[in-house]
């Protein structure tokens, strides 16, 4: 049986389509993966045939989407990888159940990298060497409704980045980002930070 190259499309959630980081290549490769029965474990060659791209290109797109937190890849020894769309649960070997409307709305409200507030802004501010897994941070952020507290959280990160404790030994004592959120270390500066202090005269 020959595969009709580049003409296989699986269901892609709206919040993935609206994520500005995804280019057309990402979406074609993701759609090719999702067009396979769940759980998704196509070979790289099958993904390439279904998407119409080369295996190397598909591998690059998959690696980037794993870094974005769009999908997770379970690498299996001497077998094909298993791919899972973050936030989507498999109920059988053929069906994919999408997120609930509430989950999708929450994910869409979480702003990504390069925005000026919210989850994405927090990730862009936090010291990269202690950021950890953006996927785990995003899940925690949504579960604990941190979007509503994002201004206080991001302001505290700005303050702490200028502090001596975070600056010593090339940031050796900066806590992991997830630990910073779990222990609510940002809350100690919430009442102290004054955004107008930047404009006060010396």
C-alpha positions in Angstrom: 0.0 0.0 0.0 1.4 3.4 -1.0 0.9 6.4 1.2 -0.5 9.5 -0.5 2.3 11.9 0.5 1.4 15.0 2.4 -2.3 14.4 2.5 -2.8 13.1 6.0 -4.2 15.4 8.6 -5.1 14.7 12.2 -7.2 16.8 14.6 -5.1 19.8 15.8 -6.6 21.7 18.8 -7.3 25.4 18.4 -4.8 26.4 21.1 -2.0 24.7 19.1 -3.1 26.5 15.9 -3.1 29.8 17.7 0.4 29.4 19.2 2.5 31.8 17.2 5.7 29.6 17.5 4.3 26.9 15.2 5.1 27.3 11.5 3.4 25.5 8.7 6.0 22.7 8.9 5.3 22.1 12.5 1.6 21.8 11.9 2.0 19.5 8.9 4.3 17.2 10.9 2.0 17.3 13.9 -1.0 16.6 11.7 0.8 13.6 10.2 1.5 12.2 13.7 -2.1 12.8 14.8 -3.5 11.1 11.7 -2.1 7.8 13.0 -4.2 5.7 15.4 -3.7 6.6 19.1 -1.4 6.0 20.9 0.7 7.6 18.2 3.9 5.6 17.4 4.6 6.1 13.7 8.2 5.7 12.4 10.0 8.7 11.3 9.7 7.5 7.7 6.0 7.2 8.1 5.7 10.7 9.5 7.8 11.9 6.5 5.6 10.2 4.0 2.4 11.5 5.6 3.6 15.1 6.0 5.4 15.3 2.6 8.7 16.3 4.2 12.1 14.6 4.6 12.8 12.4 7.7 15.5 14.9 8.8 13.1 17.8 8.5 10.4 15.9 10.5 12.9 15.1 13.2 13.8 18.7 13.6 10.2 19.8 13.7 9.4 17.1 16.3 12.4 18.2 18.5 11.2 21.8 18.4 7.7 20.9 19.3 9.0 18.9 22.3 10.9 22.0 23.4 7.8 24.1 23.0 5.8 21.8 25.2 3.4 21.0 22.4 4.0 17.2 22.4 6.0 14.8 24.4 8.1 12.1 22.9 8.7 8.7 24.7 11.8 7.2 23.2 11.6 3.4 23.2 14.6 1.1 22.9 14.6 -0.8 19.6 11.2 0.5 18.7 9.4 3.5 17.3 8.8 6.5 19.6 5.4 7.3 21.1 4.2 10.8 20.7 1.5 12.4 22.9 -0.1 15.8 22.4 0.1 17.7 25.7 -3.3 17.9 27.4 -4.9 15.3 25.2 -5.8 11.9 26.7 -6.1 8.6 24.7 -9.2 6.5 25.6 -8.6 3.7 23.1 -6.2 2.7 20.4 -8.2 4.7 17.8 -9.8 7.7 19.5 -8.4 11.0 20.6 -10.3 13.0 23.1 -9.6 16.8 23.0 -9.3 19.0 26.0 -12.4 20.3 27.6 -13.6 23.7 26.6 -12.3 25.2 29.9 -8.9 23.7 29.5 -8.6 25.0 26.0 -9.7 28.5 27.0 -7.1 28.4 29.9 -4.3 27.4 27.5 -5.3 30.0 25.0 -5.3 32.7 27.8 -1.7 31.7 28.8 0.5 34.1 26.8 3.7 32.6 25.3 7.3 33.8 25.0 7.8 37.4 23.9 4.6 38.8 25.4 4.7 41.4 28.1 2.9 39.5 30.8 1.8 36.1 31.9 3.4 32.7 31.7 5.4 33.5 28.6 6.8 36.7 30.1 7.7 34.8 33.3 9.7 32.2 31.2 11.4 34.9 29.3 12.4 36.7 32.5 13.5 33.8 34.6 17.3 32.9 34.5 17.6 30.3 31.7 20.0 28.1 33.6 17.3 27.5 36.2 14.1 27.5 34.1 13.8 23.8 33.9 10.9 22.2 32.0 8.5 24.8 30.4 5.9 22.0 30.0 5.8 21.3 33.8 5.8 25.0 34.6 2.9 25.6 32.2 0.9 22.8 33.7 1.5 24.1 37.2 0.7 27.7 36.1 -2.6 26.7 34.7 -3.6 24.3 37.5 -2.9 27.0 40.2 -4.4 29.9 38.2 -1.1 31.9 38.3 -2.1 34.0 35.3 -4.2 36.2 37.7 -1.1 36.7 39.8 1.4 37.1 36.9 2.1 40.8 37.5 3.3 40.2 41.0 5.2 37.1 40.1 7.0 38.8 37.2 7.8 41.9 39.2 9.4 39.8 41.9 11.5 38.0 39.4 12.7 41.4 38.0 13.6 42.5 41.6 15.4 39.3 42.5 17.4 39.3 39.3 19.0 42.5 40.5 19.5 41.2 44.0 22.9 40.1 45.4 21.6 36.6 46.4 20.6 35.8 42.8 23.7 37.5 41.3 26.4 35.7 43.3 28.5 33.0 41.8 26.9 33.3 38.3 23.4 32.6 39.7 24.3 29.5 41.6 21.7 30.2 44.3 18.8 30.9 42.0 16.0 28.4 42.7 14.5 26.3 40.0 11.5 28.1 38.4 9.0 25.4 39.4 10.3 25.4 43.0 10.1 29.2 43.0 6.4 29.0 42.1 5.5 26.0 44.3 7.0 27.7 47.4 5.4 31.1 46.4 8.8 32.8 46.9 7.4 35.6 44.7 4.8 36.5 47.4 7.4 37.9 49.8 8.0 40.8 47.4 4.4 41.3 46.3 3.7 44.1 48.8 7.1 45.6 48.6 7.4 46.2 44.8 6.5 49.7 43.7 6.6 50.1 39.9 6.9 53.9 40.3 10.1 53.6 42.2 11.9 53.3 38.8 11.0 56.9 38.1 11.8 58.5 41.5 14.6 61.0 41.6 17.8 60.2 43.4 
